[in-house]
Amino acid sequence: MSTPHFWSTPLRYLRWASHEKPAILFSLIIGTTGPIALVSLPAIRRAFGDVDPNPIPLSYPVPTGPRVKPQGFEDE
């Protein structure tokens, strides 16, 4: 059984795809830059001085002490 052209000669396939089917070539290029960017971009961001923001609080802080009752809203 013969192997597909891409796995037997990937550079030759990419050269053919750049001339005959550029959409396939560009989709392969964009698809490979995703995992590379996932690994390299955080280090590049920190090198330029960008810091991660503080995490968003997941609960409302509970005040200490007795609750202050509002004044001036009596219905009577």
PyMOL Python script that loads the backbone (N, CA, C, O; Angstrom):
from pymol import cmd

cmd.read_pdbstr("""\
ATOM      1  N   MET A   1       0.849  -1.173   0.000  1.00  0.00           N
ATOM      2  CA  MET A   1       0.000   0.000   0.000  1.00  0.00           C
ATOM      3  C   MET A   1       0.894   1.236   0.000  1.00  0.00           C
ATOM      4  O   MET A   1       1.863   1.299   0.756  1.00  0.00           O
ATOM      5  N   SER A   2       0.582   2.199  -0.827  1.00  0.00           N
ATOM      6  CA  SER A   2       1.416   3.394  -0.919  1.00  0.00           C
ATOM      7  C   SER A   2       1.044   4.399   0.164  1.00  0.00           C
ATOM      8  O   SER A   2      -0.096   4.454   0.625  1.00  0.00           O
ATOM      9  N   THR A   3       2.033   5.186   0.554  1.00  0.00           N
ATOM     10  CA  THR A   3       1.794   6.206   1.572  1.00  0.00           C
ATOM     11  C   THR A   3       1.284   7.479   0.901  1.00  0.00           C
ATOM     12  O   THR A   3       1.619   7.733  -0.256  1.00  0.00           O
ATOM     13  N   PRO A   4       0.501   8.265   1.581  1.00  0.00           N
ATOM     14  CA  PRO A   4       0.049   9.532   0.997  1.00  0.00           C
ATOM     15  C   PRO A   4       1.232  10.454   0.702  1.00  0.00           C
ATOM     16  O   PRO A   4       2.287  10.355   1.329  1.00  0.00           O
ATOM     17  N   HIS A   5       1.038  11.335  -0.246  1.00  0.00           N
ATOM     18  CA  HIS A   5       2.119  12.219  -0.669  1.00  0.00           C
ATOM     19  C   HIS A   5       2.601  13.134   0.457  1.00  0.00           C
ATOM     20  O   HIS A   5       3.794  13.424   0.550  1.00  0.00           O
ATOM     21  N   PHE A   6       1.707  13.580   1.291  1.00  0.00           N
ATOM     22  CA  PHE A   6       2.116  14.518   2.330  1.00  0.00           C
ATOM     23  C   PHE A   6       3.107  13.888   3.299  1.00  0.00           C
ATOM     24  O   PHE A   6       4.093  14.526   3.667  1.00  0.00           O
ATOM     25  N   TRP A   7       2.868  12.652   3.717  1.00  0.00           N
ATOM     26  CA  TRP A   7       3.728  12.031   4.728  1.00  0.00           C
ATOM     27  C   TRP A   7       5.025  11.500   4.140  1.00  0.00           C
ATOM     28  O   TRP A   7       6.016  11.374   4.860  1.00  0.00           O
ATOM     29  N   SER A   8       5.045  11.187   2.852  1.00  0.00           N
ATOM     30  CA  SER A   8       6.290  10.682   2.268  1.00  0.00           C
ATOM     31  C   SER A   8       7.237  11.819   1.906  1.00  0.00           C
ATOM     32  O   SER A   8       8.445  11.702   2.113  1.00  0.00           O
ATOM     33  N   THR A   9       6.712  12.911   1.370  1.00  0.00           N
ATOM     34  CA  THR A   9       7.552  14.071   1.010  1.00  0.00           C
ATOM     35  C   THR A   9       6.810  15.352   1.376  1.00  0.00           C
ATOM     36  O   THR A   9       6.181  15.960   0.509  1.00  0.00           O
ATOM     37  N   PRO A  10       6.866  15.773   2.622  1.00  0.00           N
ATOM     38  CA  PRO A  10       6.056  16.926   3.040  1.00  0.00           C
ATOM     39  C   PRO A  10       6.490  18.240   2.392  1.00  0.00           C
ATOM     40  O   PRO A  10       5.627  19.054   2.065  1.00  0.00           O
ATOM     41  N   LEU A  11       7.784  18.482   2.191  1.00  0.00           N
ATOM     42  CA  LEU A  11       8.201  19.753   1.589  1.00  0.00           C
ATOM     43  C   LEU A  11       7.788  19.844   0.127  1.00  0.00           C
ATOM     44  O   LEU A  11       7.388  20.905  -0.352  1.00  0.00           O
ATOM     45  N   ARG A  12       7.889  18.723  -0.574  1.00  0.00           N
ATOM     46  CA  ARG A  12       7.452  18.718  -1.973  1.00  0.00           C
ATOM     47  C   ARG A  12       5.943  18.948  -2.059  1.00  0.00           C
ATOM     48  O   ARG A  12       5.479  19.659  -2.950  1.00  0.00           O
ATOM     49  N   TYR A  13       5.171  18.353  -1.142  1.00  0.00           N
ATOM     50  CA  TYR A  13       3.733  18.565  -1.115  1.00  0.00           C
ATOM     51  C   TYR A  13       3.399  20.025  -0.821  1.00  0.00           C
ATOM     52  O   TYR A  13       2.508  20.595  -1.451  1.00  0.00           O
ATOM     53  N   LEU A  14       4.106  20.634   0.130  1.00  0.00           N
ATOM     54  CA  LEU A  14       3.837  22.032   0.460  1.00  0.00           C
ATOM     55  C   LEU A  14       4.173  22.952  -0.715  1.00  0.00           C
ATOM     56  O   LEU A  14       3.474  23.941  -0.937  1.00  0.00           O
ATOM     57  N   ARG A  15       5.221  22.646  -1.464  1.00  0.00           N
ATOM     58  CA  ARG A  15       5.554  23.437  -2.648  1.00  0.00           C
ATOM     59  C   ARG A  15       4.468  23.298  -3.710  1.00  0.00           C
ATOM     60  O   ARG A  15       4.077  24.285  -4.333  1.00  0.00           O
ATOM     61  N   TRP A  16       3.978  22.074  -3.918  1.00  0.00           N
ATOM     62  CA  TRP A  16       2.881  21.866  -4.863  1.00  0.00           C
ATOM     63  C   TRP A  16       1.610  22.590  -4.408  1.00  0.00           C
ATOM     64  O   TRP A  16       0.915  23.205  -5.216  1.00  0.00           O
ATOM     65  N   ALA A  17       1.316  22.511  -3.108  1.00  0.00           N
ATOM     66  CA  ALA A  17       0.106  23.149  -2.584  1.00  0.00           C
ATOM     67  C   ALA A  17       0.195  24.663  -2.676  1.00  0.00           C
ATOM     68  O   ALA A  17      -0.829  25.326  -2.843  1.00  0.00           O
ATOM     69  N   SER A  18       1.397  25.227  -2.571  1.00  0.00           N
ATOM     70  CA  SER A  18       1.521  26.683  -2.674  1.00  0.00           C
ATOM     71  C   SER A  18       1.170  27.178  -4.075  1.00  0.00           C
ATOM     72  O   SER A  18       0.695  28.302  -4.236  1.00  0.00           O
ATOM     73  N   HIS A  19       1.401  26.344  -5.088  1.00  0.00           N
ATOM     74  CA  HIS A  19       1.075  26.748  -6.464  1.00  0.00           C
ATOM     75  C   HIS A  19      -0.339  26.358  -6.860  1.00  0.00           C
ATOM     76  O   HIS A  19      -1.054  27.150  -7.475  1.00  0.00           O
ATOM     77  N   GLU A  20      -0.744  25.155  -6.515  1.00  0.00           N
ATOM     78  CA  GLU A  20      -2.010  24.627  -7.009  1.00  0.00           C
ATOM     79  C   GLU A  20      -3.193  24.912  -6.080  1.00  0.00           C
ATOM     80  O   GLU A  20      -4.282  25.239  -6.551  1.00  0.00           O
ATOM     81  N   LYS A  21      -2.988  24.791  -4.788  1.00  0.00           N
ATOM     82  CA  LYS A  21      -4.076  24.969  -3.819  1.00  0.00           C
ATOM     83  C   LYS A  21      -3.576  25.810  -2.649  1.00  0.00           C
ATOM     84  O   LYS A  21      -3.257  25.273  -1.589  1.00  0.00           O
ATOM     85  N   PRO A  22      -3.505  27.134  -2.840  1.00  0.00           N
ATOM     86  CA  PRO A  22      -2.954  27.976  -1.763  1.00  0.00           C
ATOM     87  C   PRO A  22      -3.798  27.983  -0.489  1.00  0.00           C
ATOM     88  O   PRO A  22      -3.263  28.229   0.591  1.00  0.00           O
ATOM     89  N   ALA A  23      -5.087  27.723  -0.587  1.00  0.00           N
ATOM     90  CA  ALA A  23      -5.916  27.699   0.619  1.00  0.00           C
ATOM     91  C   ALA A  23      -5.474  26.577   1.555  1.00  0.00           C
ATOM     92  O   ALA A  23      -5.485  26.748   2.774  1.00  0.00           O
ATOM     93  N   ILE A  24      -5.086  25.437   0.996  1.00  0.00           N
ATOM     94  CA  ILE A  24      -4.610  24.324   1.825  1.00  0.00           C
ATOM     95  C   ILE A  24      -3.302  24.710   2.508  1.00  0.00           C
ATOM     96  O   ILE A  24      -3.109  24.441   3.694  1.00  0.00           O
ATOM     97  N   LEU A  25      -2.412  25.337   1.757  1.00  0.00           N
ATOM     98  CA  LEU A  25      -1.125  25.738   2.326  1.00  0.00           C
ATOM     99  C   LEU A  25      -1.310  26.736   3.468  1.00  0.00           C
ATOM    100  O   LEU A  25      -0.715  26.582   4.535  1.00  0.00           O
ATOM    101  N   PHE A  26      -2.134  27.755   3.243  1.00  0.00           N
ATOM    102  CA  PHE A  26      -2.327  28.761   4.285  1.00  0.00           C
ATOM    103  C   PHE A  26      -3.050  28.184   5.495  1.00  0.00           C
ATOM    104  O   PHE A  26      -2.783  28.595   6.624  1.00  0.00           O
ATOM    105  N   SER A  27      -3.959  27.238   5.280  1.00  0.00           N
ATOM    106  CA  SER A  27      -4.629  26.623   6.430  1.00  0.00           C
ATOM    107  C   SER A  27      -3.646  25.777   7.238  1.00  0.00           C
ATOM    108  O   SER A  27      -3.750  25.715   8.463  1.00  0.00           O
ATOM    109  N   LEU A  28      -2.696  25.128   6.573  1.00  0.00           N
ATOM    110  CA  LEU A  28      -1.670  24.381   7.309  1.00  0.00           C
ATOM    111  C   LEU A  28      -0.750  25.321   8.079  1.00  0.00           C
ATOM    112  O   LEU A  28      -0.370  25.022   9.211  1.00  0.00           O
ATOM    113  N   ILE A  29      -0.392  26.445   7.483  1.00  0.00           N
ATOM    114  CA  ILE A  29       0.475  27.410   8.166  1.00  0.00           C
ATOM    115  C   ILE A  29      -0.226  27.996   9.387  1.00  0.00           C
ATOM    116  O   ILE A  29       0.361  28.069  10.466  1.00  0.00           O
ATOM    117  N   ILE A  30      -1.479  28.412   9.220  1.00  0.00           N
ATOM    118  CA  ILE A  30      -2.227  28.987  10.340  1.00  0.00           C
ATOM    119  C   ILE A  30      -2.462  27.932  11.426  1.00  0.00           C
ATOM    120  O   ILE A  30      -2.405  28.243  12.615  1.00  0.00           O
ATOM    121  N   GLY A  31      -2.726  26.691  11.020  1.00  0.00           N
ATOM    122  CA  GLY A  31      -2.945  25.624  11.983  1.00  0.00           C
ATOM    123  C   GLY A  31      -1.715  25.291  12.803  1.00  0.00           C
ATOM    124  O   GLY A  31      -1.835  24.913  13.968  1.00  0.00           O
ATOM    125  N   THR A  32      -0.532  25.426  12.214  1.00  0.00           N
ATOM    126  CA  THR A  32       0.683  25.130  12.975  1.00  0.00           C
ATOM    127  C   THR A  32       1.123  26.295  13.858  1.00  0.00           C
ATOM    128  O   THR A  32       1.838  26.081  14.837  1.00  0.00           O
ATOM    129  N   THR A  33       0.715  27.518  13.536  1.00  0.00           N
ATOM    130  CA  THR A  33       1.115  28.645  14.369  1.00  0.00           C
ATOM    131  C   THR A  33       0.323  28.704  15.685  1.00  0.00           C
ATOM    132  O   THR A  33       0.772  29.343  16.637  1.00  0.00           O
ATOM    133  N   GLY A  34      -0.836  28.056  15.753  1.00  0.00           N
ATOM    134  CA  GLY A  34      -1.629  28.068  16.977  1.00  0.00           C
ATOM    135  C   GLY A  34      -0.907  27.463  18.170  1.00  0.00           C
ATOM    136  O   GLY A  34      -0.752  28.137  19.188  1.00  0.00           O
ATOM    137  N   PRO A  35      -0.460  26.211  18.081  1.00  0.00           N
ATOM    138  CA  PRO A  35       0.257  25.629  19.222  1.00  0.00           C
ATOM    139  C   PRO A  35       1.578  26.338  19.527  1.00  0.00           C
ATOM    140  O   PRO A  35       1.983  26.422  20.687  1.00  0.00           O
ATOM    141  N   ILE A  36       2.245  26.845  18.499  1.00  0.00           N
ATOM    142  CA  ILE A  36       3.496  27.576  18.728  1.00  0.00           C
ATOM    143  C   ILE A  36       3.210  28.855  19.501  1.00  0.00           C
ATOM    144  O   ILE A  36       3.949  29.200  20.422  1.00  0.00           O
ATOM    145  N   ALA A  37       2.138  29.564  19.132  1.00  0.00           N
ATOM    146  CA  ALA A  37       1.779  30.794  19.827  1.00  0.00           C
ATOM    147  C   ALA A  37       1.345  30.517  21.268  1.00  0.00           C
ATOM    148  O   ALA A  37       1.606  31.321  22.163  1.00  0.00           O
ATOM    149  N   LEU A  38       0.692  29.391  21.488  1.00  0.00           N
ATOM    150  CA  LEU A  38       0.244  29.036  22.832  1.00  0.00           C
ATOM    151  C   LEU A  38       1.416  28.895  23.794  1.00  0.00           C
ATOM    152  O   LEU A  38       1.295  29.216  24.976  1.00  0.00           O
ATOM    153  N   VAL A  39       2.540  28.419  23.292  1.00  0.00           N
ATOM    154  CA  VAL A  39       3.716  28.227  24.133  1.00  0.00           C
ATOM    155  C   VAL A  39       4.552  29.498  24.241  1.00  0.00           C
ATOM    156  O   VAL A  39       5.078  29.798  25.313  1.00  0.00           O
ATOM    157  N   SER A  40       4.682  30.251  23.145  1.00  0.00           N
ATOM    158  CA  SER A  40       5.647  31.352  23.121  1.00  0.00           C
ATOM    159  C   SER A  40       5.066  32.714  23.504  1.00  0.00           C
ATOM    160  O   SER A  40       5.808  33.558  24.006  1.00  0.00           O
ATOM    161  N   LEU A  41       3.799  32.958  23.293  1.00  0.00           N
ATOM    162  CA  LEU A  41       3.254  34.301  23.536  1.00  0.00           C
ATOM    163  C   LEU A  41       3.283  34.760  24.993  1.00  0.00           C
ATOM    164  O   LEU A  41       3.567  35.935  25.226  1.00  0.00           O
ATOM    165  N   PRO A  42       3.010  33.915  25.990  1.00  0.00           N
ATOM    166  CA  PRO A  42       3.103  34.417  27.372  1.00  0.00           C
ATOM    167  C   PRO A  42       4.497  34.927  27.732  1.00  0.00           C
ATOM    168  O   PRO A  42       4.622  35.930  28.434  1.00  0.00           O
ATOM    169  N   ALA A  43       5.538  34.256  27.267  1.00  0.00           N
ATOM    170  CA  ALA A  43       6.895  34.714  27.557  1.00  0.00           C
ATOM    171  C   ALA A  43       7.201  36.022  26.846  1.00  0.00           C
ATOM    172  O   ALA A  43       7.879  36.888  27.399  1.00  0.00           O
ATOM    173  N   ILE A  44       6.702  36.171  25.619  1.00  0.00           N
ATOM    174  CA  ILE A  44       6.920  37.412  24.871  1.00  0.00           C
ATOM    175  C   ILE A  44       6.175  38.567  25.530  1.00  0.00           C
ATOM    176  O   ILE A  44       6.702  39.676  25.617  1.00  0.00           O
ATOM    177  N   ARG A  45       4.934  38.311  26.000  1.00  0.00           N
ATOM    178  CA  ARG A  45       4.171  39.361  26.687  1.00  0.00           C
ATOM    179  C   ARG A  45       4.899  39.848  27.933  1.00  0.00           C
ATOM    180  O   ARG A  45       4.995  41.053  28.168  1.00  0.00           O
ATOM    181  N   ARG A  46       5.412  38.918  28.729  1.00  0.00           N
ATOM    182  CA  ARG A  46       6.111  39.311  29.954  1.00  0.00           C
ATOM    183  C   ARG A  46       7.414  40.033  29.642  1.00  0.00           C
ATOM    184  O   ARG A  46       7.838  40.887  30.421  1.00  0.00           O
ATOM    185  N   ALA A  47       8.054  39.717  28.534  1.00  0.00           N
ATOM    186  CA  ALA A  47       9.293  40.405  28.142  1.00  0.00           C
ATOM    187  C   ALA A  47       9.018  41.865  27.799  1.00  0.00           C
ATOM    188  O   ALA A  47       9.880  42.720  28.001  1.00  0.00           O
ATOM    189  N   PHE A  48       7.828  42.156  27.282  1.00  0.00           N
ATOM    190  CA  PHE A  48       7.468  43.537  26.963  1.00  0.00           C
ATOM    191  C   PHE A  48       6.853  44.273  28.149  1.00  0.00           C
ATOM    192  O   PHE A  48       6.495  45.443  28.013  1.00  0.00           O
ATOM    193  N   GLY A  49       6.717  43.622  29.315  1.00  0.00           N
ATOM    194  CA  GLY A  49       6.244  44.289  30.517  1.00  0.00           C
ATOM    195  C   GLY A  49       4.764  44.130  30.786  1.00  0.00           C
ATOM    196  O   GLY A  49       4.255  44.745  31.724  1.00  0.00           O
ATOM    197  N   ASP A  50       4.049  43.336  30.010  1.00  0.00           N
ATOM    198  CA  ASP A  50       2.630  43.118  30.244  1.00  0.00           C
ATOM    199  C   ASP A  50       2.470  42.116  31.375  1.00  0.00           C
ATOM    200  O   ASP A  50       3.079  41.046  31.347  1.00  0.00           O
ATOM    201  N   VAL A  51       1.660  42.449  32.365  1.00  0.00           N
ATOM    202  CA  VAL A  51       1.457  41.556  33.505  1.00  0.00           C
ATOM    203  C   VAL A  51       0.038  41.003  33.464  1.00  0.00           C
ATOM    204  O   VAL A  51      -0.859  41.611  32.880  1.00  0.00           O
ATOM    205  N   ASP A  52      -0.155  39.859  34.082  1.00  0.00           N
ATOM    206  CA  ASP A  52      -1.477  39.267  34.165  1.00  0.00           C
ATOM    207  C   ASP A  52      -2.333  40.068  35.150  1.00  0.00           C
ATOM    208  O   ASP A  52      -1.832  40.496  36.190  1.00  0.00           O
ATOM    209  N   PRO A  53      -3.615  40.276  34.838  1.00  0.00           N
ATOM    210  CA  PRO A  53      -4.471  41.029  35.765  1.00  0.00           C
ATOM    211  C   PRO A  53      -4.774  40.203  37.013  1.00  0.00           C
ATOM    212  O   PRO A  53      -4.613  38.983  37.027  1.00  0.00           O
ATOM    213  N   ASN A  54      -5.221  40.907  38.068  1.00  0.00           N
ATOM    214  CA  ASN A  54      -5.626  40.219  39.290  1.00  0.00           C
ATOM    215  C   ASN A  54      -6.841  39.345  38.988  1.00  0.00           C
ATOM    216  O   ASN A  54      -7.673  39.717  38.161  1.00  0.00           O
ATOM    217  N   PRO A  55      -6.954  38.201  39.637  1.00  0.00           N
ATOM    218  CA  PRO A  55      -8.115  37.348  39.377  1.00  0.00           C
ATOM    219  C   PRO A  55      -9.405  38.009  39.850  1.00  0.00           C
ATOM    220  O   PRO A  55      -9.411  38.751  40.833  1.00  0.00           O
ATOM    221  N   ILE A  56     -10.482  37.735  39.151  1.00  0.00           N
ATOM    222  CA  ILE A  56     -11.794  38.269  39.508  1.00  0.00           C
ATOM    223  C   ILE A  56     -12.283  37.551  40.756  1.00  0.00           C
ATOM    224  O   ILE A  56     -12.219  36.323  40.816  1.00  0.00           O
ATOM    225  N   PRO A  57     -12.779  38.295  41.772  1.00  0.00           N
ATOM    226  CA  PRO A  57     -13.263  37.622  42.985  1.00  0.00           C
ATOM    227  C   PRO A  57     -14.485  36.766  42.679  1.00  0.00           C
ATOM    228  O   PRO A  57     -15.366  37.178  41.923  1.00  0.00           O
ATOM    229  N   LEU A  58     -14.537  35.587  43.260  1.00  0.00           N
ATOM    230  CA  LEU A  58     -15.640  34.674  43.011  1.00  0.00           C
ATOM    231  C   LEU A  58     -16.761  34.814  44.030  1.00  0.00           C
ATOM    232  O   LEU A  58     -17.823  34.221  43.845  1.00  0.00           O
ATOM    233  N   SER A  59     -16.559  35.583  45.103  1.00  0.00           N
ATOM    234  CA  SER A  59     -17.613  35.795  46.090  1.00  0.00           C
ATOM    235  C   SER A  59     -17.540  37.240  46.581  1.00  0.00           C
ATOM    236  O   SER A  59     -16.513  37.906  46.454  1.00  0.00           O
ATOM    237  N   TYR A  60     -18.628  37.694  47.131  1.00  0.00           N
ATOM    238  CA  TYR A  60     -18.701  39.042  47.675  1.00  0.00           C
ATOM    239  C   TYR A  60     -18.104  39.019  49.079  1.00  0.00           C
ATOM    240  O   TYR A  60     -18.410  38.109  49.850  1.00  0.00           O
ATOM    241  N   PRO A  61     -17.262  39.992  49.438  1.00  0.00           N
ATOM    242  CA  PRO A  61     -16.686  39.955  50.788  1.00  0.00           C
ATOM    243  C   PRO A  61     -17.759  40.200  51.854  1.00  0.00           C
ATOM    244  O   PRO A  61     -18.551  41.136  51.745  1.00  0.00           O
ATOM    245  N   VAL A  62     -17.773  39.360  52.870  1.00  0.00           N
ATOM    246  CA  VAL A  62     -18.746  39.477  53.953  1.00  0.00           C
ATOM    247  C   VAL A  62     -18.195  40.462  54.974  1.00  0.00           C
ATOM    248  O   VAL A  62     -17.101  40.256  55.501  1.00  0.00           O
ATOM    249  N   PRO A  63     -18.946  41.545  55.264  1.00  0.00           N
ATOM    250  CA  PRO A  63     -18.445  42.517  56.237  1.00  0.00           C
ATOM    251  C   PRO A  63     -18.459  41.934  57.651  1.00  0.00           C
ATOM    252  O   PRO A  63     -19.267  41.066  57.982  1.00  0.00           O
ATOM    253  N   THR A  64     -17.551  42.434  58.459  1.00  0.00           N
ATOM    254  CA  THR A  64     -17.506  41.993  59.852  1.00  0.00           C
ATOM    255  C   THR A  64     -18.312  42.963  60.705  1.00  0.00           C
ATOM    256  O   THR A  64     -18.462  44.134  60.356  1.00  0.00           O
ATOM    257  N   GLY A  65     -18.819  42.475  61.805  1.00  0.00           N
ATOM    258  CA  GLY A  65     -19.575  43.312  62.730  1.00  0.00           C
ATOM    259  C   GLY A  65     -21.056  43.322  62.398  1.00  0.00           C
ATOM    260  O   GLY A  65     -21.495  42.654  61.462  1.00  0.00           O
ATOM    261  N   PRO A  66     -21.845  44.100  63.188  1.00  0.00           N
ATOM    262  CA  PRO A  66     -23.291  44.123  62.963  1.00  0.00           C
ATOM    263  C   PRO A  66     -23.633  44.921  61.703  1.00  0.00           C
ATOM    264  O   PRO A  66     -22.887  45.799  61.269  1.00  0.00           O
ATOM    265  N   ARG A  67     -24.787  44.579  61.136  1.00  0.00           N
ATOM    266  CA  ARG A  67     -25.248  45.245  59.919  1.00  0.00           C
ATOM    267  C   ARG A  67     -25.853  46.600  60.281  1.00  0.00           C
ATOM    268  O   ARG A  67     -26.596  46.724  61.255  1.00  0.00           O
ATOM    269  N   VAL A  68     -25.520  47.613  59.477  1.00  0.00           N
ATOM    270  CA  VAL A  68     -26.063  48.948  59.685  1.00  0.00           C
ATOM    271  C   VAL A  68     -27.434  49.016  59.032  1.00  0.00           C
ATOM    272  O   VAL A  68     -27.585  48.709  57.849  1.00  0.00           O
ATOM    273  N   LYS A  69     -28.463  49.434  59.835  1.00  0.00           N
ATOM    274  CA  LYS A  69     -29.817  49.525  59.292  1.00  0.00           C
ATOM    275  C   LYS A  69     -29.987  50.894  58.632  1.00  0.00           C
ATOM    276  O   LYS A  69     -29.636  51.910  59.233  1.00  0.00           O
ATOM    277  N   PRO A  70     -30.516  50.941  57.414  1.00  0.00           N
ATOM    278  CA  PRO A  70     -30.720  52.226  56.750  1.00  0.00           C
ATOM    279  C   PRO A  70     -31.788  53.063  57.453  1.00  0.00           C
ATOM    280  O   PRO A  70     -32.736  52.524  58.025  1.00  0.00           O
ATOM    281  N   GLN A  71     -31.626  54.356  57.402  1.00  0.00           N
ATOM    282  CA  GLN A  71     -32.554  55.276  58.062  1.00  0.00           C
ATOM    283  C   GLN A  71     -33.401  56.002  57.016  1.00  0.00           C
ATOM    284  O   GLN A  71     -32.932  56.255  55.906  1.00  0.00           O
ATOM    285  N   GLY A  72     -34.650  56.338  57.368  1.00  0.00           N
ATOM    286  CA  GLY A  72     -35.495  57.136  56.512  1.00  0.00           C
ATOM    287  C   GLY A  72     -36.320  56.373  55.508  1.00  0.00           C
ATOM    288  O   GLY A  72     -36.889  56.986  54.604  1.00  0.00           O
ATOM    289  N   PHE A  73     -36.413  55.058  55.625  1.00  0.00           N
ATOM    290  CA  PHE A  73     -37.208  54.282  54.678  1.00  0.00           C
ATOM    291  C   PHE A  73     -38.352  53.564  55.361  1.00  0.00           C
ATOM    292  O   PHE A  73     -38.776  52.508  54.892  1.00  0.00           O
ATOM    293  N   GLU A  74     -38.860  54.099  56.443  1.00  0.00           N
ATOM    294  CA  GLU A  74     -39.949  53.447  57.154  1.00  0.00           C
ATOM    295  C   GLU A  74     -41.246  53.671  56.403  1.00  0.00           C
ATOM    296  O   GLU A  74     -41.482  54.771  55.905  1.00  0.00           O
ATOM    297  N   ASP A  75     -42.096  52.654  56.310  1.00  0.00           N
ATOM    298  CA  ASP A  75     -43.374  52.748  55.620  1.00  0.00           C
ATOM    299  C   ASP A  75     -44.458  53.322  56.502  1.00  0.00           C
ATOM    300  O   ASP A  75     -45.545  53.589  55.990  1.00  0.00           O
ATOM    301  N   GLU A  76     -44.252  53.528  57.753  1.00  0.00           N
ATOM    302  CA  GLU A  76     -45.300  53.974  58.643  1.00  0.00           C
ATOM    303  C   GLU A  76     -45.262  55.457  58.859  1.00  0.00           C
ATOM    304  O   GLU A  76     -46.090  55.996  59.593  1.00  0.00           O
TER     305      GLU A  76
END
""", "prot")
cmd.dss("prot")
cmd.show_as("cartoon", "prot")
cmd.util.cbc("prot")
cmd.orient("prot")
